[in-house]
């Protein structure tokens, strides 16, 4: 008589336990038996999609992303690709490697960065982008092609909101007279 009562009570506890709202699970982990990772975070083929403040859809892809430790607020990325749909059409950028500083909200591309959009192409070296202010500057040479010609300079700075680009040092501009009408 006691055994059927115990079985009935056990079945009732198991049947109603998912509805109690208590979803805790406890276990003991032996720190000597756990493998430690060399990095805090490692991602392969990371993809981020969203919309900017103007509602324009974008995507960012990195072949890999590594953060060494939580004490170092830096995410090192390789094989970067970005795409955004702007008012005048799609735009894309590619870079071999870059570093995202989580605290400063900046992206620093070491080496060339290629940007393409409707009507112009830009290749700049060693570029830093401040995400909060939407300002970009290069610490190396820049070349580009627009609807009316080509240009090159030692450095570049840009305001992404106003779409104003400033070229500094050794600026050369070649305008194709046949395009301007």
C-alpha positions as CSV (number, residue, x, y, z in Angstrom):
1,X,0.0,0.0,0.0
2,X,2.9,2.4,0.7
3,X,4.8,1.6,-2.5
4,X,1.9,2.5,-4.8
5,X,1.4,5.8,-2.8
6,X,5.2,6.6,-3.3
7,X,5.0,5.8,-7.0
8,X,1.9,8.0,-7.3
9,X,3.5,10.9,-5.5
10,X,6.7,10.6,-7.6
11,X,4.6,10.5,-10.9
12,X,2.7,13.6,-9.7
13,X,5.9,15.5,-8.9
14,X,7.4,14.6,-12.3
15,X,4.2,15.5,-14.1
16,X,3.8,18.9,-12.5
17,X,7.5,19.9,-12.0
18,X,7.7,21.7,-15.4
19,X,4.9,24.0,-14.4
20,X,6.5,25.1,-11.1
21,X,8.7,27.8,-12.8
22,X,11.8,26.6,-11.1
23,X,14.2,25.9,-13.9
24,X,17.4,25.5,-11.8
25,X,20.0,22.9,-12.6
26,X,22.9,22.3,-10.3
27,X,26.1,20.4,-11.0
28,X,29.6,20.2,-9.7
29,X,32.5,20.9,-12.1
30,X,36.0,19.9,-11.3
31,X,38.3,22.7,-12.5
32,X,41.2,20.2,-12.9
33,X,39.2,18.3,-15.6
34,X,38.2,21.3,-17.7
35,X,40.1,22.4,-20.8
36,X,40.8,26.1,-20.8
37,X,40.4,28.2,-23.9
38,X,43.3,30.5,-25.0
39,X,40.8,33.2,-26.0
40,X,37.7,34.7,-24.4
41,X,35.8,34.5,-27.6
42,X,36.5,33.0,-31.1
43,X,34.0,33.2,-34.0
44,X,34.3,31.7,-37.4
45,X,32.2,33.2,-40.3
46,X,30.6,35.8,-38.0
47,X,27.6,37.6,-39.7
48,X,25.8,40.6,-38.2
49,X,22.7,42.1,-39.9
50,X,20.7,45.2,-38.9
51,X,19.6,48.6,-39.9
52,X,21.4,51.9,-39.4
53,X,19.9,55.0,-37.8
54,X,18.3,55.9,-41.2
55,X,16.6,52.5,-41.5
56,X,19.0,51.4,-44.2
57,X,19.7,47.6,-44.0
58,X,23.3,46.4,-43.7
59,X,25.3,43.3,-43.1
60,X,28.8,42.8,-41.8
61,X,30.8,39.6,-42.2
62,X,34.1,38.5,-40.8
63,X,35.9,35.3,-41.7
64,X,37.1,35.1,-38.1
65,X,36.9,37.2,-34.9
66,X,39.0,36.7,-31.7
67,X,38.9,38.5,-28.4
68,X,41.9,37.4,-26.3
69,X,40.5,38.3,-22.8
70,X,37.8,40.4,-21.2
71,X,40.6,42.7,-19.9
72,X,41.5,43.5,-23.5
73,X,38.5,45.3,-25.1
74,X,39.7,44.4,-28.6
75,X,38.2,42.1,-31.2
76,X,40.6,41.1,-34.0
77,X,38.9,40.3,-37.3
78,X,39.9,38.9,-40.7
79,X,38.3,38.8,-44.1
80,X,35.9,41.7,-43.5
81,X,33.0,42.4,-45.9
82,X,30.2,44.9,-45.4
83,X,27.2,45.8,-47.4
84,X,24.6,48.5,-47.1
85,X,21.6,49.6,-49.1
86,X,21.8,53.4,-49.5
87,X,19.4,55.9,-51.1
88,X,21.3,55.9,-54.3
89,X,22.0,52.1,-54.4
90,X,24.0,49.4,-52.8
91,X,27.5,50.0,-51.3
92,X,30.1,47.5,-50.2
93,X,33.5,47.4,-48.5
94,X,36.2,44.7,-48.1
95,X,39.3,44.5,-46.0
96,X,41.8,41.9,-45.1
97,X,41.9,42.4,-41.4
98,X,40.8,44.9,-38.7
99,X,40.4,45.6,-35.0
100,X,37.2,46.6,-33.3
101,X,37.8,48.4,-30.0
102,X,34.7,47.7,-27.9
103,X,35.3,50.6,-25.4
104,X,36.0,53.3,-28.0
105,X,33.5,51.9,-30.6
106,X,36.1,52.2,-33.3
107,X,37.2,49.9,-36.2
108,X,40.8,50.1,-37.3
109,X,41.6,48.5,-40.7
110,X,45.3,47.6,-41.0
111,X,46.1,47.6,-44.7
112,X,43.9,48.4,-47.7
113,X,40.1,49.0,-47.4
114,X,38.1,49.0,-50.7
115,X,34.7,50.8,-50.8
116,X,32.4,50.7,-53.8
117,X,29.1,52.4,-54.4
118,X,27.1,53.7,-57.2
119,X,29.3,56.2,-59.0
120,X,32.5,55.9,-57.0
121,X,35.2,53.5,-55.8
122,X,37.7,54.3,-53.1
123,X,40.8,52.3,-51.9
124,X,42.4,53.6,-48.7
125,X,45.1,52.3,-46.4
126,X,45.1,52.0,-42.7
127,X,41.6,53.4,-42.0
128,X,39.9,54.1,-38.7
129,X,36.1,54.5,-38.4
130,X,34.5,56.0,-35.3
131,X,31.1,54.4,-35.1
132,X,29.6,57.0,-32.7
133,X,30.5,60.0,-34.7
134,X,30.4,58.3,-38.1
135,X,33.8,59.8,-39.0
136,X,36.5,58.0,-40.9
137,X,40.1,58.8,-41.5
138,X,43.0,57.1,-43.3
139,X,46.6,57.0,-42.1
140,X,47.9,56.1,-45.5
141,X,47.4,56.8,-49.2
142,X,44.0,56.8,-50.8
143,X,43.0,56.4,-54.5
144,X,39.6,56.6,-56.0
145,X,37.3,56.8,-59.0
146,X,34.2,58.9,-59.4
147,X,31.7,59.6,-62.2
148,X,33.9,62.5,-63.4
149,X,37.4,61.2,-62.9
150,X,40.1,59.7,-60.7
151,X,41.9,61.0,-57.6
152,X,44.7,60.2,-55.2
153,X,46.1,61.7,-52.0
154,X,48.3,60.9,-49.0
155,X,45.4,60.9,-46.5
156,X,41.6,61.1,-46.4
157,X,39.0,62.1,-43.8
158,X,35.3,61.6,-44.2
159,X,32.0,62.4,-42.5
160,X,29.7,59.6,-43.3
161,X,26.5,61.4,-42.3
162,X,27.1,64.4,-44.6
163,X,29.1,62.3,-47.2
164,X,31.8,64.9,-47.3
165,X,35.3,63.6,-48.1
166,X,38.5,65.6,-47.5
167,X,41.7,64.7,-49.3
168,X,45.0,65.9,-47.8
169,X,48.7,65.8,-49.0
170,X,49.8,65.3,-52.5
171,X,46.3,65.5,-53.9
172,X,45.9,64.7,-57.6
173,X,42.6,64.9,-59.4
174,X,42.1,63.9,-63.0
175,X,38.7,65.0,-64.5
176,X,37.4,63.4,-67.7
177,X,36.1,66.3,-69.7
178,X,33.9,64.1,-71.9
179,X,31.8,63.0,-68.9
180,X,30.8,66.5,-67.8
181,X,28.0,67.9,-69.9
